[in-house]
Amino acid sequence: MEILQNLISDDNLAWKKSLDEHTDSFLIKLSHDSILELDKKKDNLQSSKINDFPILEYEILKLKESYLIQGNGFFILDGSCLENFSNENVKEIFRIISTCFGQLYVQNIKNEKFVTITDEGKSMKTGGRYHQTKEGGSFHTDSPQWSKVPDFVGLLCIRPAKIGGISKFVSAYTIHNQILKLNPDFLKLLYKKFHFDKRNEFQKNESPTTFEPIFKYEDNELKFRYLRNYINDGQKIVNQPLSSDQNHVLDQLDKAIHDENFSVSYNLSQYDMTFFNNHRIIHGRTSFEDYMESDKKRYMVRVWIKNNR
């Protein structure tokens, strides 16, 4: 087990809240030429693929390399440039752009590659999935209960909430630095394996948990997987509830992740898209209040992507 034992000073990897003051470092507008390409095929987007849009493909591949691979790990596409497209158009554009990053994962036992994120009246406390609730604060990486997690995550905002639901982004490298400074022994525990509850999404004769470390360092890259509720429940499923030492270290980890000094906040507007590296970006949101009318409720679409490099 290799442990990253040095503080990371690279601002592209270990950034803090001050990045909030430089939105130009993560907020991107598609070029006029890319929008023109999409507009010309507006009536045929459903049958279109990324290679039908060479200018857009080049632009997205550049963003992938500059931000998700080499840069700060995430970016947001400003949706205002898509205001002349319909909801269905934008969903297809999101699909087309997402396939440029790699292979889209099936996300659940329903074989869905595009999952709707909206409040279904469920709660994390009673076994609900985070994307089915209006709860906030549960900072995490996506699909930590899978042995092979998605490399990238994409989110499309069709409708924002009435109040709240602000997106939060945190660098795993920054959190690693903070834990290392706090107590190196804590890191050793976080590099050990924990059971993650699969939330009933498993096949017959398959384990109901995945056994993986929170931090992993391999090929000179830090990888992070985390969702506290899934660990709490996973350990109980295998009749190994978290020890007091484990709970203490995870409490310290949560404290660091939720420290406002380390997170970038952004309120996604209609048609905004965000893409991020799921191995090193911890994300969450604030809780939200929704509209009563179903056609006005917060509505987002999520994709999980395997890097095809």
C-alpha positions as CSV (number, residue, x, y, z in Angstrom):
1,M,0.0,0.0,0.0
2,E,1.6,3.2,-1.2
3,I,0.8,6.4,0.8
4,L,1.2,9.9,-0.5
5,Q,3.2,11.3,2.4
6,N,4.1,14.8,1.1
7,L,2.1,18.0,1.0
8,I,0.9,18.9,-2.5
9,S,1.6,22.5,-3.4
10,D,0.4,22.4,-7.0
11,D,-2.5,24.9,-7.1
12,N,-4.1,22.9,-10.0
13,L,-4.5,20.0,-7.7
14,A,-4.8,21.4,-4.2
15,W,-6.9,24.5,-4.5
16,K,-9.1,26.3,-2.0
17,K,-12.1,28.6,-1.8
18,S,-10.1,31.5,-3.3
19,L,-10.8,29.8,-6.7
20,D,-14.3,31.2,-6.2
21,E,-12.9,34.6,-7.0
22,H,-11.6,33.4,-10.4
23,T,-14.7,31.9,-12.1
24,D,-12.8,32.3,-15.4
25,S,-10.7,29.4,-14.3
26,F,-13.6,27.0,-14.4
27,L,-16.6,28.7,-16.1
28,I,-16.5,28.1,-19.9
29,K,-18.6,29.3,-22.8
30,L,-18.8,27.2,-25.9
31,S,-17.5,28.9,-29.0
32,H,-19.8,30.6,-31.5
33,D,-18.7,28.1,-34.1
34,S,-19.6,25.1,-31.9
35,I,-23.0,26.6,-31.3
36,L,-23.5,27.1,-35.0
37,E,-22.6,23.5,-35.6
38,L,-25.3,22.4,-33.2
39,D,-27.9,24.8,-34.5
40,K,-27.5,23.6,-38.0
41,K,-28.5,20.1,-36.9
42,K,-31.1,21.2,-34.3
43,D,-33.8,19.0,-35.9
44,N,-31.6,15.9,-36.1
45,L,-29.7,16.0,-32.7
46,Q,-31.3,12.7,-31.6
47,S,-29.6,10.7,-34.3
48,S,-26.3,12.7,-34.2
49,K,-23.0,11.7,-32.7
50,I,-20.0,13.7,-31.5
51,N,-18.1,13.2,-34.8
52,D,-20.8,15.0,-36.6
53,F,-19.6,18.1,-34.9
54,P,-15.8,18.4,-35.5
55,I,-15.4,21.9,-34.0
56,L,-17.3,21.0,-30.9
57,E,-15.4,17.7,-30.5
58,Y,-12.1,19.4,-30.7
59,E,-13.2,22.0,-28.2
60,I,-14.5,19.4,-25.7
61,L,-11.4,17.2,-26.0
62,K,-9.3,20.2,-25.2
63,L,-11.4,21.0,-22.1
64,K,-11.1,17.4,-21.0
65,E,-7.3,17.5,-21.1
66,S,-6.9,21.0,-19.8
67,Y,-9.4,20.7,-16.9
68,L,-10.2,17.1,-16.0
69,I,-6.8,15.5,-16.6
70,Q,-4.3,18.3,-16.1
71,G,-6.1,21.2,-14.5
72,N,-8.2,21.8,-11.4
73,G,-10.4,18.7,-12.0
74,F,-13.7,20.3,-13.0
75,F,-15.4,22.9,-15.2
76,I,-18.8,24.3,-15.9
77,L,-20.3,25.0,-19.3
78,D,-22.3,28.2,-19.2
79,G,-25.8,27.2,-20.4
80,S,-26.8,30.7,-21.5
81,C,-25.3,30.0,-24.9
82,L,-28.0,27.3,-25.4
83,E,-31.0,29.5,-24.6
84,N,-32.3,29.1,-28.2
85,F,-32.6,25.3,-27.8
86,S,-35.4,23.3,-26.3
87,N,-35.1,21.1,-23.2
88,E,-35.0,18.0,-25.4
89,N,-32.4,19.6,-27.7
90,V,-30.2,20.4,-24.7
91,K,-30.5,16.9,-23.3
92,E,-29.3,15.6,-26.7
93,I,-26.4,18.1,-26.7
94,F,-25.5,16.9,-23.2
95,R,-25.5,13.3,-24.5
96,I,-23.3,14.2,-27.5
97,I,-20.8,16.2,-25.4
98,S,-20.7,13.4,-22.7
99,T,-19.8,10.8,-25.2
100,C,-16.8,12.9,-26.2
101,F,-15.3,12.2,-22.7
102,G,-15.5,8.5,-23.0
103,Q,-17.8,5.5,-22.6
104,L,-21.1,6.1,-20.7
105,Y,-21.7,3.7,-17.8
106,V,-25.0,2.0,-17.1
107,Q,-25.7,3.5,-13.6
108,N,-28.2,1.1,-12.1
109,I,-30.0,-2.2,-12.4
110,K,-32.5,-0.5,-14.7
111,N,-29.7,-0.2,-17.2
112,E,-30.0,3.6,-17.3
113,K,-27.1,5.7,-18.7
114,F,-28.9,9.0,-18.0
115,V,-30.3,9.3,-14.5
116,T,-32.7,12.0,-13.4
117,I,-31.8,13.8,-10.2
118,T,-34.9,15.2,-8.5
119,D,-36.5,15.1,-5.1
120,E,-38.5,11.9,-4.8
121,G,-39.4,12.6,-1.2
122,K,-36.8,10.1,0.1
123,S,-34.2,10.4,2.8
124,M,-30.6,9.2,3.2
125,K,-31.5,8.2,6.7
126,T,-34.0,5.6,5.5
127,G,-31.9,4.1,2.7
128,G,-32.7,6.6,-0.1
129,R,-30.0,7.5,-2.7
130,Y,-28.6,11.1,-2.4
131,H,-30.0,12.1,-5.8
132,Q,-33.5,11.1,-4.8
133,T,-33.6,13.6,-1.9
134,K,-33.5,17.3,-1.3
135,E,-30.9,17.0,1.4
136,G,-27.6,18.7,1.3
137,G,-24.2,18.5,2.9
138,S,-23.4,14.9,2.1
139,F,-20.1,15.6,0.2
140,H,-19.0,12.5,-1.7
141,T,-17.7,11.0,-4.9
142,D,-20.1,9.2,-7.2
143,S,-20.6,5.5,-7.1
144,P,-18.1,4.7,-4.3
145,Q,-20.0,1.4,-3.8
146,W,-18.7,0.2,-7.2
147,S,-15.3,-1.6,-7.4
148,K,-14.6,0.4,-10.6
149,V,-15.9,3.9,-10.1
150,P,-16.6,6.3,-13.0
151,D,-13.7,8.4,-14.1
152,F,-15.8,11.4,-14.8
153,V,-19.2,12.7,-13.9
154,G,-21.4,15.0,-15.9
155,L,-24.4,16.9,-14.6
156,L,-26.9,18.9,-16.7
157,C,-29.3,21.4,-15.0
158,I,-32.7,21.6,-16.8
159,R,-34.3,23.4,-13.9
160,P,-32.7,24.8,-10.7
161,A,-34.5,24.6,-7.3
162,K,-36.7,27.4,-6.1
163,I,-34.2,28.1,-3.3
164,G,-30.8,26.4,-2.6
165,G,-29.3,23.4,-4.2
166,I,-26.0,25.2,-4.7
167,S,-23.3,23.0,-6.1
168,K,-20.1,22.5,-4.0
169,F,-16.7,21.3,-5.3
170,V,-13.8,20.3,-3.1
171,S,-10.3,19.0,-4.1
172,A,-9.4,15.6,-2.6
173,Y,-5.7,16.8,-2.7
174,T,-6.6,19.7,-0.5
175,I,-8.3,17.4,2.0
176,H,-5.4,15.0,1.9
177,N,-3.1,17.9,2.8
178,Q,-5.3,18.9,5.7
179,I,-5.4,15.4,7.1
180,L,-1.7,14.9,6.7
181,K,-1.1,18.2,8.6
182,L,-3.6,17.2,11.3
183,N,-2.3,13.7,12.0
184,P,-0.4,11.4,9.6
185,D,-1.7,8.4,11.5
186,F,-5.2,9.4,10.4
187,L,-4.2,9.0,6.8
188,K,-2.9,5.5,7.4
189,L,-6.4,4.5,8.5
190,L,-8.0,6.2,5.5
191,Y,-5.8,4.2,3.2
192,K,-7.2,1.0,4.7
193,K,-10.4,-0.6,3.3
194,F,-13.9,0.0,4.3
195,H,-17.2,-1.6,3.3
196,F,-19.5,0.5,1.1
197,D,-23.2,-0.4,1.1
198,K,-24.4,-1.1,-2.5
199,R,-27.9,0.2,-1.6
200,N,-29.5,-3.0,-2.8
201,E,-28.1,-2.5,-6.3
202,F,-26.4,-5.9,-6.7
203,Q,-27.1,-9.2,-8.5
204,K,-27.9,-12.5,-7.0
205,N,-25.0,-14.2,-5.2
206,E,-23.1,-10.9,-5.3
207,S,-21.7,-9.2,-2.1
208,P,-24.0,-6.4,-0.8
209,T,-20.9,-4.3,-0.1
210,T,-17.7,-3.2,-1.9
211,F,-14.5,-3.3,0.1
212,E,-12.2,-0.5,-0.9
213,P,-10.0,2.3,0.7
214,I,-11.1,5.9,0.9
215,F,-7.7,7.2,-0.3
216,K,-5.5,5.3,-2.8
217,Y,-2.3,6.5,-4.4
218,E,-1.2,4.8,-7.6
219,D,0.5,5.7,-10.8
220,N,1.5,9.0,-9.2
221,E,-2.2,10.0,-8.8
222,L,-4.4,10.4,-5.7
223,K,-7.7,8.6,-5.9
224,F,-10.5,9.2,-3.4
225,R,-13.9,7.5,-2.9
226,Y,-16.3,8.5,-0.2
227,L,-19.9,8.7,1.0
228,R,-20.1,8.5,4.8
229,N,-23.6,7.0,4.9
230,Y,-22.6,4.2,2.6
231,I,-19.7,3.4,4.8
232,N,-21.7,3.5,8.0
233,D,-24.3,1.2,6.6
234,G,-21.8,-1.1,4.7
235,Q,-19.9,-1.8,7.9
236,K,-23.2,-2.7,9.7
237,I,-24.2,-5.0,6.9
238,V,-21.1,-7.1,7.4
239,N,-21.6,-6.9,11.2
240,Q,-18.5,-4.8,11.6
241,P,-19.8,-1.4,12.9
242,L,-17.2,1.4,12.7
243,S,-14.9,1.4,15.8
244,S,-14.5,4.6,17.9
245,D,-11.2,5.2,16.2
246,Q,-12.6,4.9,12.8
247,N,-15.6,7.1,13.6
248,H,-13.2,9.7,15.0
249,V,-11.0,9.8,11.9
250,L,-14.1,9.9,9.6
251,D,-15.5,12.8,11.7
252,Q,-12.2,14.6,11.2
253,L,-12.4,13.9,7.5
254,D,-16.0,15.2,7.3
255,K,-15.0,18.3,9.2
256,A,-12.2,19.1,6.7
257,I,-14.5,18.3,3.7
258,H,-17.2,20.6,5.0
259,D,-14.8,23.5,5.8
260,E,-16.1,26.4,3.7
261,N,-12.5,27.6,3.3
262,F,-11.9,24.6,1.0
263,S,-15.0,24.5,-1.2
264,V,-16.0,26.3,-4.4
265,S,-19.7,27.1,-4.7
266,Y,-21.7,27.6,-7.9
267,N,-25.4,27.9,-8.4
268,L,-26.1,26.0,-11.6
269,S,-28.6,27.8,-13.9
270,Q,-30.8,26.4,-16.6
271,Y,-28.8,24.5,-19.2
272,D,-25.5,24.7,-17.3
273,M,-23.4,21.6,-17.5
274,T,-20.6,20.6,-15.2
275,F,-18.1,17.8,-15.7
276,F,-15.5,16.7,-13.1
277,N,-12.9,14.1,-12.3
278,N,-14.6,11.7,-10.0
279,H,-11.3,10.5,-8.5
280,R,-10.2,13.8,-7.1
281,I,-13.3,16.1,-6.9
282,I,-15.5,15.7,-3.9
283,H,-18.9,17.3,-4.6
284,G,-22.2,18.0,-2.9
285,R,-24.8,20.7,-2.6
286,T,-26.8,22.7,-0.2
287,S,-30.2,21.5,0.8
288,F,-33.0,23.0,-1.3
289,E,-36.6,24.1,-1.3
290,D,-38.6,23.1,-4.4
291,Y,-41.6,24.4,-6.2
292,M,-44.9,22.7,-5.6
293,E,-45.7,22.3,-9.3
294,S,-44.0,19.1,-10.7
295,D,-43.1,20.9,-14.0
296,K,-41.1,23.5,-12.0
297,K,-39.2,21.1,-9.6
298,R,-35.4,20.9,-9.6
299,Y,-34.5,18.6,-12.4
300,M,-31.0,17.5,-13.4
301,V,-29.5,14.7,-15.5
302,R,-26.4,12.8,-14.6
303,V,-24.0,10.7,-16.6
304,W,-21.1,8.5,-15.4
305,I,-18.2,8.2,-17.8
306,K,-15.2,5.8,-18.3
307,N,-12.2,7.6,-19.7
308,N,-11.4,6.3,-23.1
309,R,-7.8,7.5,-23.2
